[in-house]
């Protein structure tokens, strides 16, 4: 019984940790894309 409860908490923390990692990756790529697009507009401007 005690072990099962521990596993539930472990899974919850694991899932939240994975979600945080995905959110960080998402934010990183979003920042990268905005940087690239802003650089492109600078280069393309006459």
mmCIF file of the N, C-alpha and C atoms, coordinates in Angstrom:
data_MODEL
# 
_entry.id   MODEL 
# 
loop_
_atom_site.group_PDB 
_atom_site.id 
_atom_site.type_symbol 
_atom_site.label_atom_id 
_atom_site.label_alt_id 
_atom_site.label_comp_id 
_atom_site.label_asym_id 
_atom_site.label_entity_id 
_atom_site.label_seq_id 
_atom_site.pdbx_PDB_ins_code 
_atom_site.Cartn_x 
_atom_site.Cartn_y 
_atom_site.Cartn_z 
_atom_site.occupancy 
_atom_site.B_iso_or_equiv 
_atom_site.pdbx_formal_charge 
_atom_site.auth_seq_id 
_atom_site.auth_comp_id 
_atom_site.auth_asym_id 
_atom_site.auth_atom_id 
_atom_site.pdbx_PDB_model_num 
ATOM 1   N N  . UNK A 1 1  ? 0.846  -1.212 0.000   1.00 0.00 ? 1  UNK A N  1 
ATOM 2   C CA . UNK A 1 1  ? 0.000  0.000  0.000   1.00 0.00 ? 1  UNK A CA 1 
ATOM 3   C C  . UNK A 1 1  ? 0.878  1.258  0.000   1.00 0.00 ? 1  UNK A C  1 
ATOM 4   N N  . UNK A 1 2  ? 1.874  1.264  0.871   1.00 0.00 ? 2  UNK A N  1 
ATOM 5   C CA . UNK A 1 2  ? 2.746  2.426  0.988   1.00 0.00 ? 2  UNK A CA 1 
ATOM 6   C C  . UNK A 1 2  ? 3.523  2.653  -0.321  1.00 0.00 ? 2  UNK A C  1 
ATOM 7   N N  . UNK A 1 3  ? 3.984  1.558  -0.915  1.00 0.00 ? 3  UNK A N  1 
ATOM 8   C CA . UNK A 1 3  ? 4.774  1.633  -2.146  1.00 0.00 ? 3  UNK A CA 1 
ATOM 9   C C  . UNK A 1 3  ? 3.938  2.248  -3.278  1.00 0.00 ? 3  UNK A C  1 
ATOM 10  N N  . UNK A 1 4  ? 2.663  1.856  -3.364  1.00 0.00 ? 4  UNK A N  1 
ATOM 11  C CA . UNK A 1 4  ? 1.781  2.348  -4.430  1.00 0.00 ? 4  UNK A CA 1 
ATOM 12  C C  . UNK A 1 4  ? 1.637  3.868  -4.351  1.00 0.00 ? 4  UNK A C  1 
ATOM 13  N N  . UNK A 1 5  ? 1.448  4.372  -3.141  1.00 0.00 ? 5  UNK A N  1 
ATOM 14  C CA . UNK A 1 5  ? 1.293  5.817  -2.953  1.00 0.00 ? 5  UNK A CA 1 
ATOM 15  C C  . UNK A 1 5  ? 2.557  6.534  -3.431  1.00 0.00 ? 5  UNK A C  1 
ATOM 16  N N  . UNK A 1 6  ? 3.709  5.975  -3.097  1.00 0.00 ? 6  UNK A N  1 
ATOM 17  C CA . UNK A 1 6  ? 4.985  6.540  -3.529  1.00 0.00 ? 6  UNK A CA 1 
ATOM 18  C C  . UNK A 1 6  ? 5.078  6.578  -5.052  1.00 0.00 ? 6  UNK A C  1 
ATOM 19  N N  . UNK A 1 7  ? 4.611  5.518  -5.699  1.00 0.00 ? 7  UNK A N  1 
ATOM 20  C CA . UNK A 1 7  ? 4.654  5.468  -7.157  1.00 0.00 ? 7  UNK A CA 1 
ATOM 21  C C  . UNK A 1 7  ? 3.770  6.540  -7.775  1.00 0.00 ? 7  UNK A C  1 
ATOM 22  N N  . UNK A 1 8  ? 2.600  6.775  -7.177  1.00 0.00 ? 8  UNK A N  1 
ATOM 23  C CA . UNK A 1 8  ? 1.678  7.800  -7.700  1.00 0.00 ? 8  UNK A CA 1 
ATOM 24  C C  . UNK A 1 8  ? 2.358  9.158  -7.651  1.00 0.00 ? 8  UNK A C  1 
ATOM 25  N N  . UNK A 1 9  ? 3.005  9.463  -6.507  1.00 0.00 ? 9  UNK A N  1 
ATOM 26  C CA . UNK A 1 9  ? 3.708  10.755 -6.384  1.00 0.00 ? 9  UNK A CA 1 
ATOM 27  C C  . UNK A 1 9  ? 4.873  10.829 -7.364  1.00 0.00 ? 9  UNK A C  1 
ATOM 28  N N  . UNK A 1 10 ? 5.599  9.702  -7.519  1.00 0.00 ? 10 UNK A N  1 
ATOM 29  C CA . UNK A 1 10 ? 6.717  9.650  -8.457  1.00 0.00 ? 10 UNK A CA 1 
ATOM 30  C C  . UNK A 1 10 ? 6.255  9.937  -9.875  1.00 0.00 ? 10 UNK A C  1 
ATOM 31  N N  . UNK A 1 11 ? 5.119  9.320  -10.273 1.00 0.00 ? 11 UNK A N  1 
ATOM 32  C CA . UNK A 1 11 ? 4.589  9.535  -11.622 1.00 0.00 ? 11 UNK A CA 1 
ATOM 33  C C  . UNK A 1 11 ? 4.154  10.972 -11.819 1.00 0.00 ? 11 UNK A C  1 
ATOM 34  N N  . UNK A 1 12 ? 3.527  11.562 -10.796 1.00 0.00 ? 12 UNK A N  1 
ATOM 35  C CA . UNK A 1 12 ? 3.051  12.945 -10.885 1.00 0.00 ? 12 UNK A CA 1 
ATOM 36  C C  . UNK A 1 12 ? 4.239  13.889 -11.094 1.00 0.00 ? 12 UNK A C  1 
ATOM 37  N N  . UNK A 1 13 ? 5.279  13.710 -10.280 1.00 0.00 ? 13 UNK A N  1 
ATOM 38  C CA . UNK A 1 13 ? 6.469  14.558 -10.380 1.00 0.00 ? 13 UNK A CA 1 
ATOM 39  C C  . UNK A 1 13 ? 7.135  14.352 -11.738 1.00 0.00 ? 13 UNK A C  1 
ATOM 40  N N  . UNK A 1 14 ? 7.213  13.097 -12.182 1.00 0.00 ? 14 UNK A N  1 
ATOM 41  C CA . UNK A 1 14 ? 7.843  12.769 -13.457 1.00 0.00 ? 14 UNK A CA 1 
ATOM 42  C C  . UNK A 1 14 ? 7.103  13.461 -14.599 1.00 0.00 ? 14 UNK A C  1 
ATOM 43  N N  . UNK A 1 15 ? 5.772  13.371 -14.586 1.00 0.00 ? 15 UNK A N  1 
ATOM 44  C CA . UNK A 1 15 ? 4.973  13.993 -15.652 1.00 0.00 ? 15 UNK A CA 1 
ATOM 45  C C  . UNK A 1 15 ? 5.125  15.507 -15.641 1.00 0.00 ? 15 UNK A C  1 
ATOM 46  N N  . UNK A 1 16 ? 5.097  16.114 -14.466 1.00 0.00 ? 16 UNK A N  1 
ATOM 47  C CA . UNK A 1 16 ? 5.247  17.572 -14.370 1.00 0.00 ? 16 UNK A CA 1 
ATOM 48  C C  . UNK A 1 16 ? 6.633  17.993 -14.827 1.00 0.00 ? 16 UNK A C  1 
ATOM 49  N N  . UNK A 1 17 ? 7.651  17.194 -14.471 1.00 0.00 ? 17 UNK A N  1 
ATOM 50  C CA . UNK A 1 17 ? 9.018  17.486 -14.897 1.00 0.00 ? 17 UNK A CA 1 
ATOM 51  C C  . UNK A 1 17 ? 9.141  17.430 -16.412 1.00 0.00 ? 17 UNK A C  1 
ATOM 52  N N  . UNK A 1 18 ? 8.543  16.404 -17.017 1.00 0.00 ? 18 UNK A N  1 
ATOM 53  C CA . UNK A 1 18 ? 8.577  16.263 -18.477 1.00 0.00 ? 18 UNK A CA 1 
ATOM 54  C C  . UNK A 1 18 ? 7.862  17.446 -19.130 1.00 0.00 ? 18 UNK A C  1 
ATOM 55  N N  . UNK A 1 19 ? 6.708  17.841 -18.574 1.00 0.00 ? 19 UNK A N  1 
ATOM 56  C CA . UNK A 1 19 ? 5.960  18.973 -19.127 1.00 0.00 ? 19 UNK A CA 1 
ATOM 57  C C  . UNK A 1 19 ? 6.796  20.246 -19.049 1.00 0.00 ? 19 UNK A C  1 
ATOM 58  N N  . UNK A 1 20 ? 7.490  20.456 -17.929 1.00 0.00 ? 20 UNK A N  1 
ATOM 59  C CA . UNK A 1 20 ? 8.329  21.650 -17.767 1.00 0.00 ? 20 UNK A CA 1 
ATOM 60  C C  . UNK A 1 20 ? 9.428  21.665 -18.820 1.00 0.00 ? 20 UNK A C  1 
ATOM 61  N N  . UNK A 1 21 ? 10.029 20.486 -19.064 1.00 0.00 ? 21 UNK A N  1 
ATOM 62  C CA . UNK A 1 21 ? 11.094 20.381 -20.068 1.00 0.00 ? 21 UNK A CA 1 
ATOM 63  C C  . UNK A 1 21 ? 10.532 20.738 -21.444 1.00 0.00 ? 21 UNK A C  1 
ATOM 64  N N  . UNK A 1 22 ? 9.353  20.203 -21.777 1.00 0.00 ? 22 UNK A N  1 
ATOM 65  C CA . UNK A 1 22 ? 8.748  20.498 -23.080 1.00 0.00 ? 22 UNK A CA 1 
ATOM 66  C C  . UNK A 1 22 ? 8.427  21.983 -23.214 1.00 0.00 ? 22 UNK A C  1 
ATOM 67  N N  . UNK A 1 23 ? 7.919  22.584 -22.135 1.00 0.00 ? 23 UNK A N  1 
ATOM 68  C CA . UNK A 1 23 ? 7.605  24.014 -22.164 1.00 0.00 ? 23 UNK A CA 1 
ATOM 69  C C  . UNK A 1 23 ? 8.871  24.829 -22.370 1.00 0.00 ? 23 UNK A C  1 
ATOM 70  N N  . UNK A 1 24 ? 9.962  24.418 -21.718 1.00 0.00 ? 24 UNK A N  1 
ATOM 71  C CA . UNK A 1 24 ? 11.243 25.120 -21.883 1.00 0.00 ? 24 UNK A CA 1 
ATOM 72  C C  . UNK A 1 24 ? 11.737 25.021 -23.314 1.00 0.00 ? 24 UNK A C  1 
ATOM 73  N N  . UNK A 1 25 ? 11.633 23.822 -23.900 1.00 0.00 ? 25 UNK A N  1 
ATOM 74  C CA . UNK A 1 25 ? 12.062 23.613 -25.294 1.00 0.00 ? 25 UNK A CA 1 
ATOM 75  C C  . UNK A 1 25 ? 11.199 24.477 -26.214 1.00 0.00 ? 25 UNK A C  1 
ATOM 76  N N  . UNK A 1 26 ? 9.884  24.500 -25.947 1.00 0.00 ? 26 UNK A N  1 
ATOM 77  C CA . UNK A 1 26 ? 8.950  25.283 -26.746 1.00 0.00 ? 26 UNK A CA 1 
ATOM 78  C C  . UNK A 1 26 ? 9.321  26.761 -26.702 1.00 0.00 ? 26 UNK A C  1 
ATOM 79  N N  . UNK A 1 27 ? 9.584  27.272 -25.516 1.00 0.00 ? 27 UNK A N  1 
ATOM 80  C CA . UNK A 1 27 ? 9.964  28.670 -25.347 1.00 0.00 ? 27 UNK A CA 1 
ATOM 81  C C  . UNK A 1 27 ? 11.289 28.977 -26.029 1.00 0.00 ? 27 UNK A C  1 
ATOM 82  N N  . UNK A 1 28 ? 12.221 28.020 -25.948 1.00 0.00 ? 28 UNK A N  1 
ATOM 83  C CA . UNK A 1 28 ? 13.538 28.193 -26.556 1.00 0.00 ? 28 UNK A CA 1 
ATOM 84  C C  . UNK A 1 28 ? 13.405 28.316 -28.072 1.00 0.00 ? 28 UNK A C  1 
ATOM 85  N N  . UNK A 1 29 ? 12.635 27.405 -28.674 1.00 0.00 ? 29 UNK A N  1 
ATOM 86  C CA . UNK A 1 29 ? 12.465 27.439 -30.128 1.00 0.00 ? 29 UNK A CA 1 
ATOM 87  C C  . UNK A 1 29 ? 11.696 28.671 -30.570 1.00 0.00 ? 29 UNK A C  1 
ATOM 88  N N  . UNK A 1 30 ? 10.720 29.077 -29.759 1.00 0.00 ? 30 UNK A N  1 
ATOM 89  C CA . UNK A 1 30 ? 9.943  30.282 -30.080 1.00 0.00 ? 30 UNK A CA 1 
ATOM 90  C C  . UNK A 1 30 ? 10.866 31.501 -30.100 1.00 0.00 ? 30 UNK A C  1 
ATOM 91  N N  . UNK A 1 31 ? 11.733 31.599 -29.108 1.00 0.00 ? 31 UNK A N  1 
ATOM 92  C CA . UNK A 1 31 ? 12.699 32.699 -29.050 1.00 0.00 ? 31 UNK A CA 1 
ATOM 93  C C  . UNK A 1 31 ? 13.652 32.657 -30.227 1.00 0.00 ? 31 UNK A C  1 
ATOM 94  N N  . UNK A 1 32 ? 14.079 31.445 -30.582 1.00 0.00 ? 32 UNK A N  1 
ATOM 95  C CA . UNK A 1 32 ? 14.986 31.267 -31.709 1.00 0.00 ? 32 UNK A CA 1 
ATOM 96  C C  . UNK A 1 32 ? 14.318 31.725 -33.002 1.00 0.00 ? 32 UNK A C  1 
ATOM 97  N N  . UNK A 1 33 ? 13.055 31.339 -33.186 1.00 0.00 ? 33 UNK A N  1 
ATOM 98  C CA . UNK A 1 33 ? 12.326 31.700 -34.409 1.00 0.00 ? 33 UNK A CA 1 
ATOM 99  C C  . UNK A 1 33 ? 12.118 33.202 -34.505 1.00 0.00 ? 33 UNK A C  1 
ATOM 100 N N  . UNK A 1 34 ? 11.754 33.845 -33.396 1.00 0.00 ? 34 UNK A N  1 
ATOM 101 C CA . UNK A 1 34 ? 11.541 35.300 -33.420 1.00 0.00 ? 34 UNK A CA 1 
ATOM 102 C C  . UNK A 1 34 ? 12.851 36.015 -33.720 1.00 0.00 ? 34 UNK A C  1 
ATOM 103 N N  . UNK A 1 35 ? 13.951 35.499 -33.175 1.00 0.00 ? 35 UNK A N  1 
ATOM 104 C CA . UNK A 1 35 ? 15.267 36.100 -33.438 1.00 0.00 ? 35 UNK A CA 1 
ATOM 105 C C  . UNK A 1 35 ? 15.600 35.985 -34.920 1.00 0.00 ? 35 UNK A C  1 
ATOM 106 N N  . UNK A 1 36 ? 15.397 34.799 -35.487 1.00 0.00 ? 36 UNK A N  1 
ATOM 107 C CA . UNK A 1 36 ? 15.700 34.566 -36.906 1.00 0.00 ? 36 UNK A CA 1 
ATOM 108 C C  . UNK A 1 36 ? 14.815 35.454 -37.780 1.00 0.00 ? 36 UNK A C  1 
ATOM 109 N N  . UNK A 1 37 ? 13.519 35.496 -37.484 1.00 0.00 ? 37 UNK A N  1 
ATOM 110 C CA . UNK A 1 37 ? 12.594 36.283 -38.318 1.00 0.00 ? 37 UNK A CA 1 
ATOM 111 C C  . UNK A 1 37 ? 12.905 37.776 -38.217 1.00 0.00 ? 37 UNK A C  1 
ATOM 112 N N  . UNK A 1 38 ? 13.267 38.259 -37.024 1.00 0.00 ? 38 UNK A N  1 
ATOM 113 C CA . UNK A 1 38 ? 13.610 39.682 -36.872 1.00 0.00 ? 38 UNK A CA 1 
ATOM 114 C C  . UNK A 1 38 ? 14.899 39.988 -37.630 1.00 0.00 ? 38 UNK A C  1 
ATOM 115 N N  . UNK A 1 39 ? 15.847 39.047 -37.620 1.00 0.00 ? 39 UNK A N  1 
ATOM 116 C CA . UNK A 1 39 ? 17.094 39.218 -38.378 1.00 0.00 ? 39 UNK A CA 1 
ATOM 117 C C  . UNK A 1 39 ? 16.799 39.253 -39.871 1.00 0.00 ? 39 UNK A C  1 
ATOM 118 N N  . UNK A 1 40 ? 15.878 38.399 -40.319 1.00 0.00 ? 40 UNK A N  1 
ATOM 119 C CA . UNK A 1 40 ? 15.529 38.354 -41.742 1.00 0.00 ? 40 UNK A CA 1 
ATOM 120 C C  . UNK A 1 40 ? 14.894 39.664 -42.176 1.00 0.00 ? 40 UNK A C  1 
ATOM 121 N N  . UNK A 1 41 ? 14.018 40.220 -41.354 1.00 0.00 ? 41 UNK A N  1 
ATOM 122 C CA . UNK A 1 41 ? 13.365 41.487 -41.719 1.00 0.00 ? 41 UNK A CA 1 
ATOM 123 C C  . UNK A 1 41 ? 14.400 42.602 -41.796 1.00 0.00 ? 41 UNK A C  1 
ATOM 124 N N  . UNK A 1 42 ? 15.408 42.561 -40.921 1.00 0.00 ? 42 UNK A N  1 
ATOM 125 C CA . UNK A 1 42 ? 16.483 43.569 -40.945 1.00 0.00 ? 42 UNK A CA 1 
ATOM 126 C C  . UNK A 1 42 ? 17.277 43.447 -42.244 1.00 0.00 ? 42 UNK A C  1 
ATOM 127 N N  . UNK A 1 43 ? 17.599 42.208 -42.625 1.00 0.00 ? 43 UNK A N  1 
ATOM 128 C CA . UNK A 1 43 ? 18.367 41.987 -43.852 1.00 0.00 ? 43 UNK A CA 1 
ATOM 129 C C  . UNK A 1 43 ? 17.559 42.343 -45.098 1.00 0.00 ? 43 UNK A C  1 
ATOM 130 N N  . UNK A 1 44 ? 16.251 42.054 -45.055 1.00 0.00 ? 44 UNK A N  1 
ATOM 131 C CA . UNK A 1 44 ? 15.407 42.279 -46.228 1.00 0.00 ? 44 UNK A CA 1 
ATOM 132 C C  . UNK A 1 44 ? 15.028 43.744 -46.405 1.00 0.00 ? 44 UNK A C  1 
ATOM 133 N N  . UNK A 1 45 ? 15.130 44.546 -45.342 1.00 0.00 ? 45 UNK A N  1 
ATOM 134 C CA . UNK A 1 45 ? 14.741 45.952 -45.465 1.00 0.00 ? 45 UNK A CA 1 
ATOM 135 C C  . UNK A 1 45 ? 15.738 46.694 -46.353 1.00 0.00 ? 45 UNK A C  1 
ATOM 136 N N  . UNK A 1 46 ? 15.260 47.562 -47.225 1.00 0.00 ? 46 UNK A N  1 
ATOM 137 C CA . UNK A 1 46 ? 16.134 48.260 -48.177 1.00 0.00 ? 46 UNK A CA 1 
ATOM 138 C C  . UNK A 1 46 ? 17.042 49.308 -47.507 1.00 0.00 ? 46 UNK A C  1 
# 
